[in-house]
Amino acid sequence: MIEAASDAPEAWFTLDRDGGRLTLGGAWVTAHCAQLDKALGGQDWNGRGDVAIDASKLERLDSAGAWLVLRTRKSLEAVGRKVSRLDLPEMYVPLLKAVEGAKPCEPYVSRIPPGFRGRLYRIGRATVHAGRQGWSILGYLGRVTVEAAEALVRPARNLRIPAIFHQVEETGINALPIVGLLAFLIGIVLAYQGADQLKRFGAEIFTINLLGVGVLREIGGLITAIIVAGRSGSAFTAHIGTMRVNEEIDAMQTMGLNTVETLVLPRIIGLVIALPLLTFYSDVMGLLGGAFMCYFQLGITIHVFLRQLQDAITLNTLLVGLVKAPVFAFVIALVGCYEGFQVERNAASVGLLTTRAVVEGIFLVIVLDAAFSVMFSVLGV
């Protein structure tokens, strides 16, 4: 009655002569999988009629053994043999279902066709990945929007005020030194380059106009958003990602805590509050840097600088730069938190997705800034 058996006496299988019944027994575990795999690979599964797999005599089963059972069933189905039933001890049914439903691992190195086909393959793969990423972020945006609406309806219950103020301190107050220094230096550079060009036409005084409009409308807000994306956006991803690696987020979900309400909303609201204030501070420091350069290079006094600046700008010039800041803050915080939740349970993934969060945040900030520029131009603002 026995057609084949494995070389390991602790793990065996038998096949009836008519091929209608496959019996599994013993310990189908990792230690015996190599021998079982060799024996199973040498079988000829061709035949007629249905096959019944009787695994009721299994004494031990782990994930490797469960995979072999499933692969054997697929091998039978591949040659046209229908598996009528699979009898398995009740205690191993959840394991088999878990292995069957597991997502197959992607290979670390994929074979890319050479030449032009390879370039098309890379472009297609990048396009598909970008599409999936955008769709996933869009779904995440919807969830955050719903959670934010619920928090606004019941702020006393859903808004964590201490956490929000903590984020304002971390993303705003603690960022003042680096933002102020860089804005001051950029103001110096902008004034120096503008004066160097306008000096050829004897119009050095209009360096102040260039500085005021450039810093207040574009440079101040854009530079501040880029700094915050590199500083706070990466911190959001690294913090949430490390919590995933340490299984702290799993623990929060087990306790019934809403992770969006607990981890995401305080960061988004805190950054939306902090970034406009940082932008205004950056504008002031950029103008101070420009005034410093104008005084020492062009001999323009502070009094003359302020008078010319008053003629060059209006309140709308300042508001155009400030109105973009909350949008930039929302996008930076959203991307940083989203990438943090995508971290896998290893340290390399934390570093990879932290870098990705910074790149995506800066990219989206520049895209939105360009969109705002076109919109303001069309509106005549």
C-alpha positions in Angstrom: 0.0 0.0 0.0 2.9 2.4 0.6 4.3 4.1 -2.4 6.9 6.4 -0.8 8.1 7.6 2.5 10.7 10.1 3.7 14.1 9.0 4.9 13.4 10.4 8.4 11.5 7.9 10.5 10.1 10.7 12.7 8.3 12.3 9.7 6.7 10.2 6.9 4.0 10.2 4.3 2.3 7.3 2.4 0.4 7.3 -0.9 -2.1 4.6 -1.8 -1.4 2.6 -4.9 -4.4 4.1 -6.6 -3.3 7.5 -5.6 -6.5 8.4 -3.9 -5.3 8.9 -0.4 -2.2 10.7 0.9 -1.4 10.1 4.6 0.9 12.4 6.5 2.4 11.5 9.9 5.1 12.1 12.4 6.8 15.4 13.1 6.7 17.8 10.1 9.0 20.3 11.6 12.0 22.3 10.3 14.5 19.6 11.3 13.0 17.1 8.9 11.8 19.5 6.2 14.9 19.0 4.0 14.4 15.2 3.9 10.6 15.5 3.4 11.2 18.1 0.6 13.5 15.7 -1.2 11.1 12.8 -0.9 8.1 14.8 -1.9 10.0 16.3 -4.9 10.6 12.8 -6.2 6.9 11.8 -6.3 4.9 11.5 -9.5 1.5 13.1 -8.6 -0.1 12.3 -12.0 -3.1 10.2 -11.9 -6.9 10.3 -12.0 -9.6 11.1 -9.6 -9.7 13.1 -6.4 -7.1 12.9 -3.7 -7.8 13.0 0.1 -5.0 14.3 2.3 -5.1 12.7 5.7 -2.9 14.7 8.1 -4.6 13.5 11.3 -1.6 11.4 12.3 0.7 14.5 12.5 2.3 14.6 15.9 4.1 18.0 15.5 3.8 20.7 12.9 5.5 24.1 12.6 5.4 26.8 9.9 7.9 25.1 7.6 6.0 21.8 7.8 2.7 23.6 7.2 4.3 25.2 4.1 5.2 21.8 2.8 1.6 20.5 3.3 0.3 23.5 1.3 2.9 23.1 -1.4 2.0 19.4 -1.7 -1.7 20.3 -2.2 -0.7 22.9 -4.8 1.4 20.3 -6.6 -1.5 18.0 -6.8 -3.8 20.7 -8.1 -1.2 21.8 -10.6 -1.3 18.4 -12.4 -5.1 18.4 -12.4 -5.7 16.3 -9.2 -8.5 17.8 -7.1 -7.9 17.6 -3.3 -11.3 16.6 -2.0 -10.5 17.2 1.7 -7.6 17.9 4.0 -7.9 16.4 7.5 -5.8 18.1 10.0 -5.7 18.1 13.8 -7.8 21.0 15.2 -4.8 22.5 17.0 -2.9 23.0 13.8 -5.7 24.6 11.7 -4.9 28.2 12.8 -1.2 27.7 11.9 -2.1 26.3 8.4 -4.4 29.2 7.8 -1.8 31.7 8.9 0.8 30.2 6.6 -1.7 30.1 3.7 -2.6 33.7 4.2 0.9 35.0 4.6 2.1 37.5 2.0 5.0 36.0 0.0 8.3 37.8 0.6 9.7 39.7 -2.4 13.2 38.7 -3.5 16.0 41.1 -2.5 17.4 41.2 -6.0 15.0 41.2 -9.0 16.1 40.3 -12.5 16.0 43.4 -14.6 16.1 43.0 -18.4 19.2 44.6 -20.0 19.2 47.6 -22.3 16.1 49.6 -23.2 13.7 47.0 -21.7 15.5 47.4 -18.4 15.0 51.2 -18.4 11.3 50.8 -19.3 11.1 48.2 -16.5 12.6 50.7 -13.9 10.3 53.5 -15.1 7.2 51.2 -14.9 8.2 49.9 -11.4 8.8 53.5 -10.1 5.5 54.6 -11.6 3.5 51.8 -10.0 5.2 52.4 -6.7 4.5 56.1 -6.8 0.9 55.4 -7.7 0.4 53.0 -4.8 2.2 55.4 -2.4 0.0 58.3 -3.5 -3.2 56.2 -3.1 -2.1 55.0 0.3 -1.3 58.5 1.5 -4.7 59.7 0.2 -6.4 57.0 2.2 -4.4 58.0 5.3 -5.3 61.7 4.7 -9.0 60.7 4.7 -8.6 58.9 8.1 -6.7 61.8 9.6 -9.4 64.2 8.3 -12.2 62.1 9.9 -10.3 61.9 13.2 -9.6 65.6 13.2 -13.3 66.4 12.6 -14.3 64.2 15.5 -11.7 65.9 17.7 -13.0 69.3 16.8 -16.6 68.2 17.6 -15.5 66.9 21.0 -12.3 68.7 21.8 -12.4 68.1 25.5 -12.4 64.3 24.9 -10.3 63.8 21.8 -7.8 66.7 21.8 -4.7 66.1 24.0 -3.8 69.7 24.9 -0.5 68.9 26.8 0.8 66.8 23.9 0.0 69.6 21.4 1.9 72.2 23.5 4.8 69.7 23.8 4.9 69.5 20.0 4.7 73.3 19.7 7.8 73.5 22.0 9.7 70.7 20.1 8.9 71.9 16.6 8.7 75.6 17.2 10.6 77.0 20.2 13.5 74.5 19.9 13.9 75.3 16.2 14.3 79.1 16.7 18.2 79.0 16.8 18.7 77.1 13.5 15.9 78.8 11.7 17.0 82.3 12.8 20.7 81.7 11.9 19.9 80.3 8.4 17.3 83.0 7.6 19.8 85.7 8.7 22.5 84.3 6.4 20.1 83.9 3.5 19.1 87.5 3.9 22.8 88.5 3.7 23.3 86.4 0.6 20.2 87.7 -1.1 21.1 91.3 -0.4 24.7 90.8 -1.5 23.7 89.2 -4.8 21.0 91.7 -5.5 23.2 94.7 -4.8 26.0 93.3 -6.9 23.6 93.1 -9.9 21.7 96.4 -9.3 24.9 98.3 -8.8 25.6 98.1 -12.5 22.5 100.3 -13.2 23.0 102.6 -10.2 19.8 101.2 -8.6 21.3 99.9 -5.3 18.5 101.3 -3.3 16.1 98.8 -4.9 18.0 96.0 -3.3 15.7 96.6 -0.3 12.7 96.1 -2.6 14.1 92.8 -3.8 14.9 91.7 -0.3 11.6 92.7 1.2 9.4 91.1 -1.5 11.6 88.0 -1.9 11.9 87.2 1.8 8.3 87.9 2.8 6.5 86.3 -0.2 8.7 83.3 -0.9 12.2 82.7 0.6 11.3 83.1 4.3 8.4 80.6 4.3 10.0 78.2 1.8 13.3 78.0 3.7 11.6 77.6 7.0 9.4 74.8 5.7 12.4 73.0 4.3 14.3 73.2 7.6 11.2 72.0 9.5 10.8 69.1 7.0 14.4 68.0 7.6 14.2 68.5 11.3 10.7 67.8 12.6 9.4 65.6 9.7 12.3 63.2 10.1 11.8 63.2 13.9 8.2 62.2 13.5 9.1 59.3 11.3 12.0 58.1 13.5 9.9 58.4 16.7 6.8 56.5 15.4 9.0 54.1 13.5 11.0 53.2 16.7 7.8 52.7 18.5 6.7 50.2 15.8 10.1 48.4 16.1 9.7 48.2 19.9 6.0 47.0 19.5 4.8 50.0 21.5 2.1 50.8 18.9 0.9 47.2 19.0 0.6 47.6 22.8 -1.4 50.8 22.4 -3.8 49.2 20.0 -4.2 46.2 22.3 -5.1 48.7 25.1 -7.7 50.2 22.8 -6.0 53.6 22.2 -6.5 55.4 18.9 -3.0 55.8 17.5 -4.1 58.6 15.1 -5.7 60.5 18.0 -2.7 59.9 20.3 0.3 60.1 18.0 -0.7 61.9 14.8 -3.1 64.7 15.7 -1.0 66.4 18.4 2.0 66.5 15.9 -0.1 67.9 13.1 -1.9 70.5 15.2 1.4 71.5 17.0 3.2 72.0 13.7 0.3 73.9 12.2 0.5 76.3 15.1 4.3 76.5 15.2 5.2 76.9 11.5 3.5 80.2 10.8 5.2 81.7 13.9 8.5 80.3 12.7 7.9 81.8 9.3 7.3 85.2 10.7 10.4 84.9 12.8 12.3 83.8 9.7 11.1 86.8 7.8 12.3 89.2 10.5 15.7 87.5 10.7 16.1 87.5 6.9 15.3 91.3 6.8 17.8 91.9 9.6 20.5 90.0 7.6 19.7 92.1 4.5 19.8 95.3 6.5 23.1 94.2 8.0 24.6 93.7 4.5 23.1 96.9 3.1 24.6 98.9 5.9 28.1 97.6 5.5 28.2 97.2 1.7 26.0 100.0 0.4 26.2 102.4 3.4 22.3 102.4 3.7 21.4 103.3 7.2 18.7 101.6 9.2 16.4 104.6 8.9 16.7 104.7 5.1 16.3 100.9 4.9 13.0 100.9 6.9 11.6 103.8 4.9 12.4 102.1 1.6 11.1 98.8 2.9 7.8 100.5 3.9 7.4 101.8 0.3 8.2 98.4 -1.2 5.9 96.1 0.7 2.4 96.0 2.0 0.5 93.9 4.5 -0.5 91.5 1.6 3.1 90.8 1.0 3.5 89.4 4.5 0.2 87.6 4.5 0.9 85.8 1.2 4.0 84.2 2.8 2.2 83.4 6.1 -0.9 81.9 4.5 1.1 79.1 3.0 2.8 78.1 6.3 -0.2 76.1 7.8 -0.5 74.1 4.5 3.2 73.3 4.5 3.0 72.3 8.1 0.1 69.9 7.6 1.8 68.2 4.7 5.1 67.8 6.5 3.5 66.4 9.6 1.2 64.1 7.6 4.0 62.6 5.5 6.3 62.2 8.6 3.7 60.4 10.6 2.6 58.3 7.6 6.1 57.0 6.9 6.6 56.3 10.6 3.6 53.9 10.5 5.1 52.2 7.4 8.3 51.2 9.2 8.9 47.5 9.4 10.3 45.8 12.5 14.0 46.4 11.8 16.4 49.3 12.3 17.3 49.6 8.6 13.7 50.4 7.8 13.7 53.2 10.3 16.6 54.9 8.5 15.2 54.3 5.0 11.8 55.7 5.7 13.1 58.6 7.7 15.1 59.6 4.6 12.1 59.1 2.5 9.9 61.2 4.7 12.4 64.1 4.4 12.6 63.8 0.6 8.9 63.5 0.2 8.2 66.4 2.6 10.6 68.8 0.8 9.3 67.7 -2.6 5.7 68.3 -1.7 6.5 71.7 0.0 8.2 72.9 -3.3 5.3 71.6 -5.4 2.8 73.4 -3.2 4.8 76.6 -3.2 4.8 76.5 -7.0 1.0 75.9 -7.0 0.5 78.8 -4.6 2.7 81.1 -6.8 0.6 80.3 -9.9 -2.7 80.7 -8.0 -1.6 84.1 -6.5 -0.5 85.2 -10.0 -3.9 84.3 -11.5 -5.7 86.0 -8.7 -3.5 89.1 -9.0 -2.4 88.9 -5.3 
